[in-house]
Amino acid sequence: MLTNCKILVAENAGFCFGVDRAVKIVYNNLNNHNNVVTLGPIIHNQSVVSDFESKGVRAINDVSEVEPGQTVIIRSHGVSADVYKRLNERSANVVDATCPFVSRIHKIVNEKSKEGYLVAIAGDRTHPEVIGISGHCESKCYVFSNLEELKTVLSEAGDEKIIFVSQTTFNKQLWEKCREYIHSIRKSAMIFDTICDATSKRQEEAISIASKSDKMIIVGGRHSSNTLKLKAICSEYCPCYLVESADELYDLDFDGVHYLGISAGASTPAYIIEEVKQEMSDILEKKEEEFDFEEAIEQSLKRIYIGARVTGTVTAVNKTEALVDIGTKHTGVIPKDELTDDPTKAPEDIVSVGDEVEVIVLKTNDQEGVDTLSKKQVDAIAGFENVAKAHEENAILTGVVTNVVRRGVLVSTNGFKVFIPASQATQRRSDSLDDLLNKTVEYKVIEVDRNRNRAVGSIRIIASEKRAEQKAKFFENAEVGKTVTGTVKSITDYGVFVDLGGIDGLVRKADLSWLRIKHPSDVVSIGDEIEVTIKDIDREAEKVSLVYKKEEDNPWTIFDKNYGVGQVITVKIVSITSFGAFARIIEGIDGLIHISQIANQRVDNVADILSVGQEVEVKITEIDEEKQRISLSMRALLPEPEKEEPAEKEAEAETDNAEPESNIVYSTENPPVEDDEPVEETAEEPAEEKTEETVEEKAEEVAEEPKEEVVDEKAEEPAEESVEEAAQEKSEETTEDTAE
């Protein structure tokens, strides 16, 4: 029913400056001796366009329709630079009615694009104004109509210089959100405010009126961009109708309206707005005359009781409740928690103004004139029937976990809550039920009790069925050597379990990395998505062994490609032993610098010369790929020591400087020689050659002695290397003795 309805008409409605200017330009050219055409409809209003046609001005859609010498009026939306060029080629008499605000945008994008800036336009990419703006860009041009498209533009533009403009009739509120986002991502971006002032004022005033009105009428063309935007903005505050003329008002419903708002798009003439206003007043006056006062009194006095199931119409919605007219003198109120059990939804997500809803009366308050209602209880009754049907058909249901209770969780589906026991809620008993709260889950109903209006479901059964399907599919396609992707599910001291979808595979510690690691967690973390290779499959036991390390990361593969015997390299000492030092060549590859290969002279203690962390230059002397051992030498890079004089010359020198024979003392190790006996050949040979023979002999002796004492370095060197080490030590002792 409609009584004392007040009409609120926007002052900033109808023709904007640009449209009014374009319409006047057309009328001023009617007396032109040349026939006049407009490039596209001059405005999006059929009434005005029809009036022009009656006066001989027709609209054409393309430059190709222009005849030489014809007067062509460019509408307020503007056109691209190419259109001007084509019109000149056809010798047309061009009258430019482009809105000055639009012309300003043309100038901005043209100048900035010549300077190397990318151009981004906020607007409708199919709108003539946006097409015209794009046609003045000499660099890449983007068009976006919302925040998501804006994010894509910024992503594609990267770090390149970019400017932002907007269609003159773009949504002011949305533009502000876009500006904030651009500044948060690209502070250096240039943003030009190109929304027409008239558009901003029109939108702001329309919002103000819509927020006070029960319903709103927007007058304008159905193809007008600014009119459609105006309707969209006002619809956020109240139900909104779009009409092109007063004739359409009779098909609309204005019952229950106390405040009616009227605004119009930029292409709507003032006389049409006045016609709508006058016609609306006549309709309301007629409605008043038809109002049955006695019937209204009877409806307002209709008795209501707790538990009654009634139908009403939603009259208002806010963040905490919805107001419903249930045909009584009381105001019906549905609190948010009686609208739905879904905590993720707001009242406006459940109902809208004008919706017809069925509710149950929870309580009444005559003093306050309020009836508290519940929609979710009605929904629960219908929801139970849906749940029971799903049980009969073994169907899968979807719901939101609304509560975590002592023995499980409650899932709301169509307003009805299904109990899921803890044993049926998760795959493992150790999993937390709290992790399910407010999440959307799939489940099956496993039990229904109609007498108690209860149902029991299972999330686990769905997960198990899906996992079984995934497992069967995995074994159907799996083969050794195949690379698959999985998620790290758990980590132990001996390896990592990876969820491959339906089955878990094991990556043992040794197969995680080529390097020595203390614990698998040093390489991966729970939840990581990793690529692994199938090492082995046991289909009977349903076990899968995996390898995470890649062959191309194998240190020996890298070493073989880049290093060889004889190569001189710089290494870092990583550990020191009694028989030498280990040096890091690359990560994962160490070589041994034997004690005999550190210096030219005898080395008793490796630590006297080398220290951990020290970098030294060495030569690769041997590579044993089978045993994966590398021998290094510092000695090989040192200059050869000067050779000693033969023993015979030394003896002669001593003889020349010798004391009288009676004063000579003989060593017990070197008995005297008879004068007539020649000096031994060994005394005449260089000490170095003698040393080589002695080394070989001593090495053979050491090798033949099974009980020879060697340095105990089992943890780092095999026994056979200890033999070699002892032999080397023996040979060095012999060499030194011989040299002396």
C-alpha positions in Angstrom: 0.0 0.0 0.0 1.2 3.5 -0.8 0.4 6.6 1.4 1.9 10.1 1.4 4.8 9.1 -0.9 7.4 11.9 -1.4 9.3 12.3 -4.7 12.9 13.3 -4.5 14.3 14.6 -7.9 18.0 15.1 -8.4 19.1 18.6 -9.4 22.2 17.4 -11.3 20.2 15.3 -13.8 19.9 15.3 -17.5 22.2 16.9 -20.2 25.8 17.4 -19.2 27.8 20.3 -20.7 29.3 18.2 -23.4 26.0 16.6 -24.6 24.1 19.9 -24.4 26.9 21.5 -26.6 26.7 18.6 -29.1 22.9 18.8 -29.4 23.0 22.6 -29.9 25.7 22.2 -32.6 23.5 19.9 -34.6 20.5 22.3 -34.4 22.8 25.2 -35.5 23.8 23.2 -38.6 20.2 22.4 -39.7 20.2 25.4 -42.0 23.4 24.2 -43.7 22.9 23.9 -47.5 24.8 20.7 -47.4 23.1 17.7 -46.1 24.1 16.9 -42.4 25.0 13.6 -40.9 26.3 12.6 -37.4 29.0 10.0 -37.1 27.0 7.7 -34.8 24.0 8.8 -32.8 24.7 12.2 -31.4 23.5 11.0 -27.9 22.1 7.8 -26.5 18.5 9.0 -26.4 16.1 7.7 -29.1 13.6 10.6 -28.6 16.3 13.2 -29.5 17.7 11.1 -32.3 14.2 10.7 -33.8 13.7 14.5 -33.6 16.9 15.0 -35.6 15.9 12.5 -38.2 12.6 14.3 -38.7 14.6 17.4 -39.5 16.8 15.6 -42.0 19.8 14.8 -39.9 20.6 11.1 -40.0 23.2 9.1 -38.2 25.8 7.1 -40.1 28.0 4.3 -38.6 31.2 4.5 -40.7 33.3 7.1 -42.6 32.9 5.0 -45.7 29.2 6.3 -45.8 30.3 9.9 -46.0 29.8 11.7 -49.4 32.2 14.3 -50.7 31.3 17.8 -49.4 28.9 16.4 -46.8 28.8 18.0 -43.3 29.8 15.4 -40.7 29.2 16.2 -37.1 31.5 14.3 -34.7 29.6 13.5 -31.5 30.6 14.4 -27.9 32.3 11.0 -27.4 35.1 12.0 -29.8 36.8 9.8 -32.4 40.3 8.4 -33.1 43.0 10.4 -35.0 42.6 8.0 -37.9 38.9 9.0 -38.4 39.9 12.6 -38.8 42.4 11.6 -41.5 39.8 9.5 -43.3 37.2 12.3 -43.2 39.7 14.7 -44.8 40.5 12.2 -47.5 36.8 12.1 -48.4 36.7 16.0 -48.5 34.1 16.1 -45.8 33.1 19.3 -44.0 33.9 18.3 -40.4 32.1 19.9 -37.4 33.8 18.7 -34.2 31.3 18.4 -31.3 33.8 16.4 -29.1 33.3 17.2 -25.4 36.2 19.5 -24.2 36.8 17.1 -21.3 37.3 14.2 -23.8 39.5 16.4 -26.0 41.7 17.0 -23.0 42.2 13.2 -22.6 43.1 12.9 -26.3 45.8 15.5 -25.8 47.2 13.8 -22.6 47.5 10.3 -24.1 48.9 11.6 -27.3 51.7 13.6 -25.7 52.6 11.0 -23.1 52.6 8.1 -25.5 55.0 10.0 -27.7 57.3 10.3 -24.6 57.4 6.5 -24.3 54.7 6.0 -21.7 52.3 3.1 -21.9 48.6 4.2 -21.5 46.0 2.5 -19.3 42.3 3.6 -19.6 39.7 2.9 -17.0 36.4 2.3 -18.9 34.4 0.1 -21.2 36.6 -1.0 -24.1 33.6 -1.2 -26.4 32.4 2.4 -25.6 32.9 5.0 -28.5 34.7 7.4 -26.1 37.3 4.7 -25.0 37.8 3.6 -28.6 38.4 7.3 -29.6 40.9 7.8 -26.7 42.8 4.6 -27.7 43.1 5.9 -31.2 45.2 8.9 -30.1 47.8 6.7 -28.4 51.1 6.1 -30.2 52.3 3.4 -27.8 50.8 0.3 -26.3 47.4 0.9 -24.8 45.5 -1.1 -22.1 41.8 -0.9 -21.1 40.5 -2.1 -17.7 37.0 -2.0 -16.1 37.7 -3.3 -12.6 40.4 -4.0 -10.0 41.1 -7.5 -11.3 41.7 -6.3 -14.9 43.9 -3.4 -13.4 46.1 -6.0 -11.6 46.6 -7.8 -15.0 47.5 -4.5 -16.7 50.1 -3.7 -14.0 51.6 -7.2 -14.2 51.9 -7.0 -18.0 53.4 -3.5 -17.9 56.1 -4.5 -15.6 58.6 -1.7 -14.8 57.8 0.3 -17.9 56.6 3.9 -17.6 52.8 4.1 -17.6 50.0 6.7 -17.2 46.4 6.2 -16.1 43.3 8.0 -17.4 39.6 7.2 -17.1 36.5 7.5 -19.3 34.7 10.7 -18.4 31.7 8.7 -17.1 33.6 6.1 -15.2 32.3 5.0 -11.7 33.8 7.5 -9.3 33.9 5.1 -6.3 35.5 2.4 -8.4 38.1 4.9 -9.8 39.1 5.9 -6.2 39.7 2.2 -5.4 41.8 1.8 -8.5 43.8 4.9 -7.7 44.6 3.6 -4.2 45.7 0.2 -5.6 47.9 1.8 -8.3 49.7 4.0 -5.7 50.2 0.9 -3.5 51.9 -0.9 -6.3 53.5 1.8 -8.5 54.1 5.0 -6.7 55.8 6.4 -9.8 52.8 5.9 -12.0 51.2 9.1 -13.4 47.4 9.3 -12.8 45.2 11.9 -14.4 41.7 12.6 -13.0 39.6 12.7 -16.1 36.1 11.9 -14.8 33.8 14.7 -15.8 32.8 17.0 -12.9 29.2 16.8 -13.9 29.4 13.0 -13.8 30.9 13.0 -10.3 28.2 15.4 -9.0 25.4 13.4 -10.7 26.7 10.2 -9.1 27.2 11.7 -5.7 23.7 13.3 -5.6 22.1 10.1 -6.9 23.7 8.1 -4.1 22.5 10.6 -1.5 18.9 10.3 -2.8 19.0 6.5 -3.2 20.2 6.1 0.4 17.0 7.9 1.6 14.5 6.3 -0.8 12.6 3.1 -0.8 12.9 2.9 -4.6 14.6 4.8 -7.3 13.9 5.6 -11.0 16.8 6.4 -13.4 15.7 8.0 -16.7 17.9 7.5 -19.7 18.8 5.4 -22.7 19.4 1.7 -22.2 22.5 1.9 -24.3 23.9 4.9 -22.4 27.1 4.1 -20.4 26.7 6.8 -17.8 23.0 5.9 -17.3 23.8 2.3 -16.7 26.5 3.2 -14.3 24.1 5.5 -12.4 21.6 2.7 -12.1 24.3 0.3 -10.8 25.5 2.7 -8.2 22.0 3.5 -6.9 21.0 -0.2 -6.8 23.5 -0.7 -4.0 21.2 1.4 -1.8 17.6 0.6 -2.9 15.7 -1.2 -5.7 16.2 0.8 -8.9 14.2 1.0 -12.2 15.5 2.2 -15.6 13.0 3.9 -17.9 13.4 5.7 -21.2 10.1 7.5 -21.1 7.1 8.1 -18.8 5.1 5.4 -20.5 7.1 2.7 -18.9 6.1 3.7 -15.3 2.8 1.9 -15.4 4.5 -1.5 -15.6 6.4 -0.9 -12.3 5.5 -1.7 -8.7 5.5 1.2 -6.1 3.6 -0.5 -3.3 5.0 0.3 0.2 7.1 3.2 -1.1 7.2 6.3 1.1 10.2 7.9 -0.6 10.8 7.7 -4.4 14.0 9.1 -6.0 14.4 10.2 -9.6 17.7 10.9 -11.4 18.7 10.9 -15.1 21.7 10.1 -17.3 23.7 12.7 -19.2 21.8 11.9 -22.4 18.3 12.6 -21.1 16.7 15.9 -22.0 15.1 18.0 -19.3 11.6 17.7 -20.7 11.7 13.9 -20.5 12.7 14.1 -16.8 9.8 16.5 -16.2 7.4 14.1 -18.0 8.5 11.2 -15.7 8.2 13.3 -12.6 4.6 14.5 -13.6 3.5 11.1 -14.6 4.8 9.6 -11.4 2.9 12.1 -9.3 -0.3 11.2 -11.2 0.3 7.5 -10.6 0.8 8.0 -6.9 -2.2 10.2 -6.6 -4.3 7.5 -8.2 -2.8 4.9 -5.9 -3.9 7.0 -2.9 -7.5 7.1 -4.1 -7.5 3.3 -4.5 -6.1 2.7 -1.0 -8.5 0.7 1.2 -8.1 2.1 4.7 -10.3 -0.6 6.4 -8.3 -3.4 4.8 -5.0 -1.9 6.0 -6.4 -1.6 9.6 -7.5 -5.2 9.5 -4.0 -6.4 8.2 -2.2 -4.3 10.9 -4.3 -5.9 13.6 -3.7 -9.5 12.4 -2.7 -11.6 15.4 0.6 -13.3 15.4 1.9 -16.0 17.8 5.2 -17.7 18.7 5.9 -20.6 16.4 3.7 -19.3 13.6 5.1 -19.9 10.1 4.4 -16.8 8.0 5.5 -15.2 4.7 6.8 -11.7 4.5 8.6 -9.2 2.2 12.1 -7.9 3.0 11.9 -4.1 3.3 15.5 -3.3 4.4 18.8 -5.1 5.0 21.8 -3.9 7.0 24.9 -5.5 8.5 23.2 -7.0 11.6 19.6 -7.8 10.5 16.9 -7.8 7.9 13.5 -6.1 8.3 10.5 -8.0 7.0 6.9 -6.8 6.5 4.7 -9.7 7.6 1.4 -7.8 7.3 1.0 -6.8 10.9 1.4 -3.6 12.9 4.7 -4.9 14.2 8.0 -4.7 12.5 9.4 -8.1 11.7 13.2 -8.5 12.4 15.4 -11.4 11.4 18.7 -11.1 13.3 21.9 -12.1 11.4 22.3 -15.4 13.3 18.7 -16.3 12.4 19.3 -15.8 8.7 22.1 -18.4 8.3 24.6 -20.5 10.1 27.3 -19.7 7.6 29.6 -17.2 9.5 31.2 -16.2 6.2 28.0 -14.6 4.8 26.5 -11.2 5.6 22.7 -10.5 5.7 22.9 -9.0 2.2 24.4 -12.2 0.9 21.2 -14.1 2.0 18.3 -11.7 1.2 17.7 -8.6 -0.7 15.1 -5.8 -0.5 11.9 -7.1 -2.2 12.6 -10.8 -1.6 9.6 -12.9 -0.3 10.7 -15.1 2.6 9.1 -17.7 4.7 9.9 -17.3 8.5 9.0 -18.7 11.9 8.0 -16.3 14.7 10.4 -16.7 17.6 9.0 -14.0 20.0 6.8 -10.9 19.9 7.1 -7.6 21.8 4.0 -5.4 21.8 5.6 -2.7 23.7 8.4 -2.2 21.2 6.2 -3.3 18.3 8.8 -5.9 17.1 8.4 -9.5 16.1 11.7 -11.5 16.1 11.7 -14.0 13.2 13.9 -16.9 12.0 14.5 -17.8 8.4 17.1 -20.5 9.1 14.6 -22.6 11.0 12.4 -22.8 8.0 15.4 -23.5 5.9 16.5 -26.3 8.3 13.1 -28.1 7.8 13.6 -28.1 4.1 17.3 -28.8 4.5 16.6 -32.0 6.5 14.5 -33.4 3.7 17.3 -32.7 1.2 19.8 -34.4 3.6 17.5 -37.4 4.0 17.1 -37.7 0.2 20.9 -37.6 -0.2 21.2 -40.5 2.2 18.8 -42.6 0.2 20.7 -41.8 -3.1 24.2 -42.1 -1.5 24.8 -38.6 -2.9 27.7 -36.3 -2.0 26.7 -33.1 -0.1 28.6 -29.8 0.4 28.4 -27.7 3.6 30.2 -25.3 5.9 31.7 -26.5 9.2 30.0 -24.1 11.7 30.8 -25.6 15.0 33.5 -27.8 16.7 31.8 -29.8 19.5 33.2 -32.3 22.0 32.9 -35.4 19.8 33.0 -33.9 16.3 31.9 -31.1 14.1 28.6 -29.7 12.8 28.2 -29.0 9.1 25.4 -26.7 7.8 23.8 -27.7 4.5 20.8 -25.7 3.2 20.2 -24.5 6.7 20.3 -28.0 8.4 23.1 -29.1 10.6 24.6 -32.5 10.1 26.8 -34.1 12.9 30.2 -35.4 11.8 31.9 -37.6 14.5 35.6 -36.9 15.1 36.4 -40.4 13.8 34.7 -39.5 10.5 35.9 -35.9 10.2 39.6 -36.3 9.4 41.9 -38.9 7.8 44.0 -39.3 11.0 42.8 -39.1 14.6 45.8 -36.8 15.4 44.5 -34.1 12.9 42.9 -31.1 14.6 39.2 -30.6 14.2 39.7 -26.8 14.7 41.4 -26.7 11.3 38.0 -27.5 9.7 36.1 -24.6 11.3 34.5 -22.3 8.7 35.7 -24.5 5.8 33.5 -25.8 3.0 33.7 -29.6 3.0 32.2 -32.5 1.0 30.6 -35.4 2.9 28.1 -38.3 2.7 25.2 -38.9 5.1 25.7 -42.3 6.8 22.7 -42.2 9.2 19.3 -40.4 9.4 16.9 -40.4 12.4 13.6 -38.9 11.3 12.1 -39.2 14.8 14.8 -37.0 16.3 15.3 -35.0 13.1 19.0 -35.8 13.1 21.6 -36.9 10.6 25.1 -38.2 10.8 27.7 -37.7 8.1 31.3 -38.6 7.1 33.9 -36.4 5.6 36.5 -39.2 5.8 34.5 -41.6 3.6 34.7 -39.1 0.7 38.4 -38.5 1.2 39.0 -42.3 1.4 37.0 -42.9 -1.8 38.9 -40.1 -3.7 42.2 -41.4 -2.4 41.4 -45.0 -3.5 40.6 -43.7 -7.0 43.8 -41.6 -7.1 45.8 -44.6 -5.9 44.4 -46.9 -8.6 45.1 -44.2 -11.2 48.6 -43.7 -9.9 49.6 -47.4 -10.1 48.0 -47.6 -13.5 50.3 -44.9 -14.9 53.4 -45.3 -12.6 56.6 -46.8 -13.8 60.2 -46.8 -12.6 62.2 -43.7 -13.9 59.1 -41.6 -14.3 59.1 -38.1 -12.8 56.1 -37.1 -10.7 55.1 -34.2 -8.5 54.0 -34.5 -4.9 53.7 -32.7 -1.6 55.9 -33.3 1.4 53.6 -34.9 4.0 56.0 -35.9 6.9 59.7 -35.9 7.7 61.5 -38.6 9.7 65.2 -39.1 10.7 65.6 -41.7 7.8 63.7 -39.9 5.0 60.7 -38.0 3.7 57.2 -39.2 2.9 55.7 -37.5 -0.2 51.9 -37.5 -1.0 51.7 -38.4 -4.7 47.9 -38.3 -4.8 46.3 -41.4 -3.3 49.6 -42.9 -2.1 52.6 -41.8 -0.1 56.1 -42.4 -1.5 59.3 -42.5 0.5 62.5 -40.6 -0.3 65.3 -42.0 1.8 67.9 -39.7 3.3 70.6 -40.9 0.9 68.3 -40.1 -2.1 67.5 -36.5 -0.9 70.8 -34.9 -1.7 74.2 -35.6 -3.2 75.7 -33.7 -0.2 76.1 -35.0 3.3 73.1 -33.7 5.4 72.4 -34.0 9.1 68.7 -34.3 8.8 66.1 -34.5 5.9 64.6 -31.3 7.1 67.7 -29.5 6.0 66.6 -30.2 2.4 62.7 -29.9 2.4 59.9 -28.8 4.6 56.4 -30.2 5.2 54.0 -28.8 2.6 56.7 -28.3 0.0 55.6 -29.3 -3.5 58.6 -31.2 -5.0 59.5 -33.1 -8.2 60.7 -36.7 -7.6 61.7 -39.7 -9.7 60.2 -43.2 -9.1 63.1 -45.4 -8.0 61.1 -48.6 -7.2 57.5 -49.8 -7.1 56.1 -52.7 -5.0 52.5 -52.9 -6.3 51.6 -55.8 -3.9 52.8 -54.0 -0.8 51.6 -50.7 -2.4 55.0 -49.1 -1.6 56.8 -46.5 -3.8 60.5 -45.5 -3.4 61.5 -42.1 -4.7 64.6 -40.1 -5.5 64.7 -36.3 -5.0 68.3 -35.6 -6.0 68.9 -34.9 -9.7 71.7 -36.6 -11.7 72.7 -33.2 -13.1 73.4 -32.1 -9.5 75.7 -35.0 -8.9 79.0 -33.5 -7.8 81.0 -36.2 -9.6 79.1 -35.4 -12.8 80.0 -31.8 -12.4 83.6 -32.7 -11.5 84.0 -35.0 -14.6 82.9 -32.2 -16.9 85.2 -29.5 -15.5 88.3 -31.1 -14.1 91.1 -33.6 -15.2 94.5 -35.0 -14.2 97.2 -32.4 -14.5 94.9 -29.5 -13.9 96.0 -26.8 -11.5 93.3 -25.5 -9.2 92.7 -23.6 -6.0 91.1 -25.6 -3.1 90.2 -25.0 0.5 91.5 -27.2 3.3 88.5 -28.8 5.1 90.2 -31.3 7.5 93.6 -32.4 8.6 94.8 -35.9 9.4 98.2 -37.4 10.4 98.7 -38.6 6.8 97.7 -35.5 5.0 94.9 -32.9 4.4 91.5 -33.1 2.7 90.7 -30.2 0.4 87.3 -29.1 -1.0 87.4 -28.9 -4.8 83.7 -28.3 -5.3 80.7 -28.8 -3.0 80.6 -32.5 -2.3 84.0 -33.4 -3.8 87.1 -33.4 -1.6 90.6 -34.5 -2.6 93.6 -35.8 -0.5 96.9 -33.9 -0.3 99.1 -36.7 1.0 101.7 -35.6 3.6 104.4 -36.5 1.1 102.9 -34.1 -1.5 102.7 -31.0 0.7 106.3 -29.9 0.5 109.8 -30.7 -0.9 111.2 -31.4 2.5 110.1 -33.9 5.1 106.8 -32.9 6.9 106.4 -34.3 10.4 103.1 -32.5 11.3 100.6 -31.5 8.6 99.2 -28.8 10.9 102.5 -27.0 11.0 102.0 -26.1 7.3 98.2 -26.2 6.6 95.1 -25.2 8.5 91.4 -25.7 8.1 89.9 -22.9 5.9 93.2 -22.1 4.2 93.1 -21.9 0.4 96.0 -23.4 -1.5 97.0 -24.1 -5.1 97.3 -27.8 -6.1 97.7 -30.1 -9.1 95.4 -33.0 -9.7 97.7 -36.0 -9.9 95.2 -38.9 -9.9 91.5 -39.5 -10.3 90.0 -42.9 -9.3 86.5 -42.8 -10.6 85.6 -46.3 -9.5 86.5 -45.6 -5.9 85.7 -41.9 -6.3 89.0 -40.7 -4.9 91.2 -37.8 -6.0 94.8 -37.2 -5.3 96.2 -33.7 -5.1 99.7 -32.3 -4.9 101.2 -29.1 -3.7 104.7 -30.4 -4.1 104.2 -30.9 -7.9 103.9 -27.1 -8.2 107.1 -26.4 -6.2 110.5 -25.8 -8.0 112.9 -28.8 -8.0 115.4 -28.7 -5.2 119.1 -28.2 -6.2 120.9 -31.5 -6.7 123.7 -32.3 -4.2 127.3 -32.9 -5.3 128.3 -36.5 -5.8 129.7 -38.3 -2.8 133.1 -38.7 -4.5 133.6 -35.0 -4.8 132.6 -34.5 -1.3 135.1 -37.2 -0.2 137.9 -35.4 -2.2 137.1 -32.1 -0.6 137.2 -33.7 2.8 140.5 -35.3 2.0 142.1 -32.0 1.0 141.0 -30.5 4.3 141.5 -33.5 6.4 143.5 -33.7 9.6 146.3 -36.1 9.8 145.3 -39.7 9.5 145.8 -40.4 13.1 143.1 -37.9 14.0 140.3 -39.5 11.8 137.3 -41.0 13.7 135.2 -43.6 11.8 131.5 -44.0 12.0 130.3 -47.4 13.0 127.7 -47.1 10.2 130.4 -46.5 7.6 133.5 -48.7 8.2 136.8 -47.5 6.7 137.9 -48.6 3.2 141.3 -49.9 2.2 143.5 -47.5 0.3 143.7 -49.8 -2.6 140.0 -50.4 -2.7 138.0 -48.2 -5.0 135.2 -46.0 -3.6 131.8 -47.7 -3.8 129.8 -46.8 -6.9 126.9 -45.8 -4.7 129.1 -43.0 -3.3 129.7 -41.6 -6.7 125.9 -41.7 -7.7 123.8 -38.7 -6.9 122.0 -39.0 -3.7 118.7 -38.6 -5.5 119.1 -41.8 -7.6 120.0 -43.8 -4.5 116.9 -42.4 -2.8 114.7 -43.7 -5.6 116.1 -47.2 -5.3 115.7 -47.2 -1.6 112.1 -45.9 -1.8 111.2 -48.8 -4.1 112.9 -51.4 -1.9 111.5 -50.1 1.3 108.0 -49.9 -0.2 108.3 -53.6 -1.2 109.4 -54.5 2.2 106.6 -52.7 3.8 104.0 -54.3 1.5 105.4 -57.8 2.3 105.2 -57.2 6.1 101.7 -58.1 7.1 102.2 -57.0 10.7 103.7 -53.6 9.9 102.3 -50.9 12.3 100.3 -48.2 10.4 98.5 -45.1 11.5 95.0 -45.9 12.6 92.8 -43.7 10.4 90.0 -46.2 9.6 87.3 -43.6 9.8 88.8 -41.6 7.0 91.3 -43.8 5.1 91.0 -47.5 4.0 93.6 -50.0 5.3 95.3 -50.2 2.0 96.0 -46.5 2.0 97.5 -46.9 5.4 100.0 -49.4 3.9 100.8 -46.9 1.2 101.2 -44.2 3.8 103.6 -46.3 5.9 105.6 -47.1 2.9 105.8 -43.5 2.0 107.0 -42.6 5.5 109.7 -45.4 5.4 110.8 -44.2 1.9 111.2 -40.7 3.2 113.3 -41.8 6.2 115.5 -43.8 3.8 115.8 -40.9 1.5 116.9 -38.6 4.2 119.4 -41.1 5.6 120.9 -41.7 2.1 121.1 -37.9 1.5 123.0 -37.5 4.7 
